[in-house]
């Protein structure tokens, strides 16, 4: 028998829901910086080419992107807690395996025979990155539409600080603790963070009420009284299908592939760029990579506020214009000062755009936020896997100059994204345009 309404209890508040999701994402997202900084230490031991190094640094992003699709849709059936915990536990398994490998084999016994093992453990470690789309849906269901730009910007911005912070800390840890000790410290951090999420993560009222025995209609009615405005379609497959059939999902996928996939790719690739092309030492390369990542993350927080005020479409157009300027400057750069300026501009543009895209998700796909978040977050983040190997291939083909000319790849992606952003903006304007009196008359006659 379902419990009486008077006996039902809902734990948490929108603020607490935001805190728990942000904490879980911050913990899981730390793995994206994992191989970018350590690749230089293992590439010679494993005998890796520039292309293979690109794949190595992108391994966490592969699982972290593709798993976003089913796990985000899963939120629409159970809430975010279960998907969050499963992904974090998978990441712990991968990190534990890497820690054991480093203690047992690095450096004397680590060789090309272990390449497949390192790649596989990197895939597992990246599962925590997929918590992003889970948290997006979790936060979206907690907050009213008018506050979602700020809430989602804060969630993603603070969570995105993780790879930047660890890009800075990992080179220092490698110096102080060595390779194996650094991985052990990271494993402990991941385990503690998962426990903290277990204690603080909260589903929105609708999912809590359903878990207490209420049917869907009653749970939705009670959740509305508590302030929840958006509700899921109810089934994983249905959520994915509804969002896939909505054409506006796919321009958002491409835009997010460019800006967030680009963000992931650069967080992985920039340590190699700074060392191999500009000639910086490992610690400085990690520091400048952290500068880019942290700046993009902080800007993303304010990007959510801009999107609330200006609207998602305008914010995306402005931010992509900024990103285009940064990528063009990077493509023609060969000096530290110019590249540093270009990286700062790209961080600003990508950070704002990443926030604005998810401001648009509940607006454009309100009946399947989880499914849309999965497609956009998953396929968009896939750029973090595909772009570093492409950049490595350009370097392999062109030599040192390829480190600069490779950024024309980003230029092309941004131009494509701008075109799609104009298409979305035009569709939104057309939908809001009032029907002319003459048209009304004809419609009335038809009726």
N, C-alpha and C positions, 0 to 999 in steps of 0.2 A: 504493500500500500504506500502511495506517496505520502510524504510527511505533510502535516498541516502547515500553512503559510506562516502561522505564528511561531512555529518551531524552527523555521529555517534561519540560517545565519550566513551572512556574507562577510568574509574576512578581507581586510585591506581597503584601499582607496585608490583613486587614479594615480596619486603621487607614489604610493607604495608599489602599485603595479608597474609604473615607469621605472622606479628604482631597481626592482628585482630583475626586470627584463634587461635593463642597461648593464647591470652587474654581470648577468649571465653572458651577454654578448661580448662584453669587455674581456671576460675570461676566455671565451672560445676563440675570439678573433686574434688573440696574441700569436697564434701559430702562423699567421700569414708572413710574419717577419722571420720565421724560423730558418729557412734555407738561404735567404738572400744574403745574410751576413756570414753564414758558415760555409757557403758554397766554395769560396776561395780556398778553404782549408782542406776540402775533400775532393775537389775536382781533379787534382793531379794524382791523388791516391787511387781514384776510381778510373782515371784515364778518360775524362770527359772532354768532348769537343765543345765549342761555344754553343752549338745548338742543343747538345745534351745538358749543358749547364742551364740553359733557358728552361728546359723541361723540368730539371731538378728543382729550381727555385719556384716553379709554378705548381708542383705537385699538391701542396695543401690547398691551393685555389681550385684545383679540379674537383675534388670531393666537396670542398666548401661551397662551390657554385651549384653543381648538379643536384646535390642533396637538398638544396633550398626548395626545389620545386615540390617534391612529395611531402617534405616535412612542414612547409608553410601551409599546404592544403590540409594536412593532418590537424592543424590548429583549429580548423573550422568544425571538427568533430569532437575534439576533447579539450580544447584550450591549449595553452602554450607549455605548461609545466612538463608533461610527459615528453613531447618532442625535444624540449630543451635538455632534459636530463639524459635522454638516450644519446643525443649528439655529443654532449660533454663527456659521457662515459666512453664513447668510441674514441674521442680525442685522447683521453687518458691512456687507453690501451696503446694507441700509436706512440704517444710520448714515452710510455714505459718501455716499449720495444726499442725505441731509439736510444734511450738511456742505457739499456743493457748492452746494445751494440757498441756504444761509445766506450763503456767500461771494459768490455771484453776484447774489442778489436782495434780501437783507435790508439795510436796511428800505425803501429807496426804491422798489424795483421789485416788491416782494412784494404781491400783491393777491388779490382773490377768484378770479381765473382759476387760481390755483395751489392752491386748496383741495384738489381731488381728488388732486393730486400729493403734498401734505403728508400727507393721510390714508393714501395708499398706502405711502409711505415709513415712516410710523408703524407700519403693519401689519408690514412687513418687520423693522423694528427690534425689534418685540415677539416675534419668533420665538425669541429667546434665553430668554424667560420660560418657554417650553414645556419647557426643559431640566429643570424641576422634576420632572415625572412620570418622565422618563428616569432621573434620579438616584435617585428613590425606589426604582424597581425595581433599579437597579444596587446600591444600598446594601443593600436587603433580601436580595438573593442572597448578599451577602458575610457577613452576620451571622446567628448562631443566633437563634431566636425569643425567648429569654430576654433578649437584649440589643437587640432591635430598637426598643423605645421610646426608649431613650437614643440609639441610633445615628441613627434617623430624626429625633428631636427636635433633635439636634446639627446634622445635615445641613440641615434646613429652617430651623432657628433662625439659624444663621450665614449661610446663603444669603439669608434674608429681611432681613438687616441692610443689604443693598445699596440698596434704594430709600430707606430711612431716611437712610443716610449721604449718598446723592446728593441727596436732598431738601434736606439741609443745605448740601452743597457747591455745588450748581448755582447758587443765588442769588449766592453769593460769586464763583463763576467768571464769572457774567454781568457782575458789577461789574468784575472784574479783566481778563477776557479778551474781553468782548463776546460776542454771540450766536454768531458764526461760530467764534471762538477756542474757546469752550466746547464746541461740537460736535466740533471737531477734537481737542481733548484727550480727549473721551469716545471718539472713534473709535480713537485710539491705545491707550487703556486696553483697549478691547474686543479689538483685534488682539493685544496683548501677552498678555491673559488667555487668549485662544484657543490661542495657542502654548504657554502654560504648561499648559493642560489636556491638549493633545496629548502633552506630555512626562510628565504625572503620572497621567492617567486610566487606570484599570485595570478590566478586566472580571473578574468572579468566576471561580474555578477552572473551573467547568463550561464556560463559553464559551471560555476559553483552551484547554482540552483539546480541545474540538470543532474549534477553528480549526487545531489541530495534527494533525487527521486521525482522531481517535477517533470511533466511532459514539456515538449517544446513550447507550446503556446502559453502555458502557465509561467514557465521560466522566463519567456520573453516579456510577458506582461509585468512580472515582478521586477525584472531587470530594468525595464523602462522607468519604473517608479524610482529606481536608484540612480537614474541619469544615463544609462547606457542607450546609445542611439543606433549603432550599427550592429547587425546580427548576421551570422553566417548562413550559407545555403544549407549546410547540414551534412553533406557527404563529400569525401575527398574527390572522387571522380567528377561529381556534379560541379564542385567549385572550380576544378581545373577546366572543365568543358565550358562552363559559362564564361569564364574569363578568357579562354582561348577564342571563343566565338565573338568576343567584343573586339573590334578592330583596333580600338584605341590602346589596347594592351600592347600591341606589337611596336608601334613607334616608341612607347615608353621603354620597351625592352632594348631597342637599339640605342636610345639616348643613354640608358643606364649602363649598357655595355661599354659605351665610350667613356663615360665619366667615372663610374664606380669600378668597372672592369679595368679602366685605365689607371685608376687610383691603386688598385691591387697590384697591377702589373708594374707600376713604377716603384711601389714599395719594395717589390722583389728585385727589380732590375737596377734601380739607382745605385745600390752599393757596388755593383759590377761596373756601372758607368763611371762613377766617381773614381774608382781605383784604376780601371784599365784605360780610360780615355783621358781623364783629367790628371791622373797620377797621384791621387791622395792616399794616405795611409788608411788602414782598416778602421781605426777609431774615428777619424775625421769623416770617412765615407759613411759610416753608420750615423754620425751626428747630423750630417747634411740630409741624409735620408729621413731621419727622425724629424728634422725641421719641416720637410715637405709634408710628411704624414700627419704630424701634429697640427700644422697650420690648416691643412685641408679639413681636419676633423673639427677644429674649433670654428672655422668658418661655416661648417655645415650646421652647427647649432644656430648661428645667426641667420643662415640661409632659410631655416624653417620660419623664422619671424618675418623675413622679407616675403616669403611665399604667402603667409597669412595676410599680409597687407597688400601686396601687389597682385596676388593671384599666381597660381602655379605656372601658367603659360608664359606670362611676361618674365617671371623670374628665370625660367629655363632659357628663354631666348637671350636674356642679358648675360647669364652665366656662360652659355656656350660661346658667345662673342668674346668674353674674357679668356676662355680656354683656348680659342683659336689663336689669339694673339700670343699666348704663352707657348703653344706648340710650334708656331712658325718661328719664334725667336730661338727655341731650343734646336730646331732643325738646321739653323744657320750658325749655331754657336760652336765655338771651339775653345772658349776661355772660361775660367772658373767664374768670374764676375757675371758674365752674360748668362751662363747656364744657371747660376744661382738666382738671378732675377727672373729668368724664364720659369724656373721651378716654382717660385713664389706666386707668379701669375697663374700658372696651371693649378696650383693648390687652391687658390681663391675661386677660380672658375669651377673646378670640379666639385669642390666642397659645397658651393651654393646649389649647383645643379643636382647633386645627389639628394639634397634635402627637398628641393622643389618637386622632383619626380614622385616622391612618395606622398607629398601633399596632394598630388593629382590622382593617386590610386583610388582612394575612397570616393572621390568626385566622379571619376570616369567609369569605375567598375564597382559600384556600391553593393551589388548583390553577391559578389565573390571576392572580397578583399583578400582572403587567404590565398585563393588560387592565383589571383593576379600578382600578389606579392611573391608567390613562388616563381611564376614565369619571369617576372621582371627581375627579382633578386637573383634567381638562379641563372638564367641565361645571360642576364646583364653581368653578373660576377664572373661568368665564364671567360670574359675578357682577361681576367687575372691569370687564367691558364694559357689561353691562346696567344696573347701578345708577347710575353717574354721569349718563347721559342722563335716567333717571327722576328723579333729584334735580334736574337742570336743568329738566325739565318742570314739576316742582312749584314751583320758583322762578318760572318764567315765568308760571304760573297764579296764584300767591299773592303775588308780590312778595317783599320782604325777609323776611317771616315764613316763607316757604317754606324758607329755609335751616334753620330749627329744625324745623318740622312735617314736613319730608322724612324725618326720622329715625324717624317712625312706620312707615315702610317697613321699617326694620331691626327694629323691635319686632315686627311681624307675622312676619317671617322667623324670628326667634329663637323665638317662641312655637310656630310650626310645627315647627321643629327640635327643640324640647324634647319635643313629642309623639312624634316619630319616634325620638328617643333613648330614651324610655320603652319604646317598642315593641321596639327592639333589646335593651334590658336585660331585658325580660320574656321574649323568645325565648331569650336566653342562659341565664337562670335556669331556664326550662322544660327546656332541653336537658341541664342538669346535674342536674336533680331525679331522685333514685333512684326506680325503679319500686316501687310498693307491693307487699307480699307477696301480697295477693289478686289483684292484676293479674298478678303473675308466675305464679300458679297457673293462671289462665285461659289465659295465653299457653302454658303448658306443655301444658294440655289440648288447645289448638288444634293444637300441634305434634304 
